[in-house]
Amino acid sequence: MSVAVRVIPCLDVDAGRVVKGVNFRDLRDAGNPVELAARYDAEGADELVFLDITASSGSRETTYDVVRRTAEQVFIPLTVGGGVRSVDDVDRLLRAGADKVGVNTAAIARPDLLGEIAERFGSQVLVLSVDARRSATESASGSGYEVTTHGGRERTGIDAVGWARRGEELGVGEILLNSMDADGTKDGFDLEMIEAVRAVVTVPVIASGGAGAVEHFAPAVAAGADAVLAASVFHFGTLRLGEVKESLRAGGYEVR
Amino acid sequence: MTAGKPSVVVIDHGSGNLRSAERALARVGADVVVSADVSIATEADGVVLPGVGAFAACMAGVHAVTADALVRDRLAQERPVLGICVGMQVLYDAGEEHGVRTEGIGVVNGEVVRLNAAILPHMGWNTVSPPAESQLFAGIGQQRFYFVHSYGVRPGGVGETVAVHGEPFVAAVETGALSATQFHPEKSGDAGLSLLENWLQTLH
């Protein structure tokens, strides 16, 4: 027996409300992240990710409050990402009840932030979130994958595979690898990208972007993912956590 | 303390998310206080020593609030202590990280070493093999629990529950009044809540 493949629903939270249309008819308030988190917990989610997309920094308090209330009711690991810019931001999220914190754009601007967070709180709290897409030209990026920001709209010129490896060297405990090409397509994960990152890091890799059917998950694990993440397919009820796990089990992988 | 409820103090030595441990213990019926003041922990029915991050940093926090003396005194009086994650590791003789050896509290024999595994940290839900006489795992020995760690203790002592990631390691230890888990019961869903409930039942 070994560690189970984790299946992780991701909730986009804006000013304390879940966005991107959630379609659970039996929930009293489908926009309430605490209620949705409890629902996913009951359905067998192995972890939860909250992606805070709140634009105004003044609404950050709302995020902390949501994290606080979720941690009081849901006893599975909670990762919070989005807008994390400093060691202090991490401290506040952990104190509110987050177990792990995802860092993305701020680390691209200043990679040393990763080392500072890892040193203060340990690698186990630190998830490097990498939004990558295939490069238009070979010369732009050695691996053929480039780090992007702003939902994939802005290119950085940074090689995504090299960045994942650098993140590990700087102390991150996990890589959340999101394919901006596959994101929203429901055509399946970018397996080549997962393989490319798996080949250069020894920390766990969470595959994200492209899940549209139960058959998509086992190949991501075969490509090297330790965990699989999806958002809309779970929210819209297209897929249930149980059937994703059943499919992984049928593929020969251990699940909880 | 509220009548009938066991009192538990979660030691706040500056390490990580204590809210989950507090809420999980309260959920299964404990009267919980989170405090850095070890004097109030002396008389509690149970003491929880949490911990995340580096062994050395955790030990520094433990020393700063004199939780090491608290743990030794309580165990000498056979009063229950539960270590969680790095809070378990520091109960051992020593830990070695990045070539630096740090003395632990030393109430369990053994050393904490880096696990020999292809993927670290060991992160996620794993199975455990508890001994038949385990109180912590009564009724839940077949469940998975949530681990996040890169270091651990190689099996070989008494009262050990073993798990495997790359190599076998101690997932939990129960000896006398001392209980400890390498995984996070407060993050292990219903199985974790059951384990905490089992521990509360050992408090008197």
Contacts between the chains, C-beta under 8 A, distances in Angstrom:
chain1	res1	chain2	res2	distance
A	1	B	126	7.3
A	1	B	127	4.2
A	1	B	164	7.0
A	2	B	126	6.8
A	2	B	164	6.6
A	2	B	165	6.9
A	3	B	122	6.4
A	3	B	123	7.4
A	3	B	124	4.4
A	3	B	125	6.7
A	3	B	126	4.6
A	3	B	147	7.2
A	3	B	165	6.0
A	4	B	124	5.9
A	4	B	125	4.6
A	4	B	126	7.0
A	4	B	144	6.1
A	5	B	124	7.9
A	6	B	124	5.1
A	6	B	125	7.1
A	41	B	189	6.8
A	46	B	124	6.9
A	46	B	125	5.9
A	68	B	19	7.4
A	71	B	17	7.4
A	71	B	19	5.4
A	71	B	20	5.5
A	71	B	23	6.9
A	72	B	19	7.3
A	72	B	23	5.0
A	73	B	23	7.9
A	75	B	20	6.7
A	75	B	23	7.7
A	75	B	24	5.4
A	75	B	27	7.7
A	75	B	186	6.2
A	75	B	187	6.2
A	75	B	188	7.1
A	75	B	189	5.6
A	75	B	190	7.9
A	75	B	192	6.1
A	75	B	193	6.3
A	76	B	146	7.1
A	76	B	187	6.1
A	76	B	188	7.7
A	76	B	189	5.3
A	77	B	146	6.2
A	77	B	148	7.6
A	77	B	184	7.8
A	77	B	187	5.1
A	94	B	16	6.3
A	94	B	17	5.3
A	95	B	17	7.4
A	95	B	19	7.6
A	96	B	19	7.6
A	97	B	17	5.9
A	97	B	19	4.5
A	97	B	20	6.2
A	98	B	17	6.9
A	99	B	17	5.9
A	99	B	20	7.4
A	99	B	148	7.8
A	99	B	187	6.4
A	121	B	16	7.0
A	121	B	52	7.5
A	121	B	53	5.9
A	122	B	16	7.8
A	122	B	52	5.6
A	122	B	53	3.1
A	122	B	54	5.9
A	122	B	57	7.7
A	123	B	121	6.7
A	123	B	150	7.5
A	124	B	52	6.3
A	124	B	53	7.2
A	124	B	121	5.5
A	124	B	123	7.4
A	124	B	148	4.6
A	124	B	149	7.1
A	124	B	150	7.8
A	125	B	16	7.5
A	125	B	52	7.2
A	125	B	53	7.8
A	173	B	121	5.3
A	173	B	123	7.2
A	173	B	148	7.7
A	174	B	121	7.6
A	174	B	123	6.4
A	202	B	118	6.7
A	202	B	119	5.9
A	202	B	120	6.2
A	203	B	119	7.1
A	203	B	120	6.9
A	203	B	121	7.0
A	204	B	119	5.9
A	204	B	121	7.1
A	204	B	123	5.0
A	204	B	124	7.5
A	226	B	119	6.4
A	226	B	123	7.2
A	226	B	124	7.0
A	227	B	124	7.1
A	256	B	125	4.5
A	256	B	144	4.9
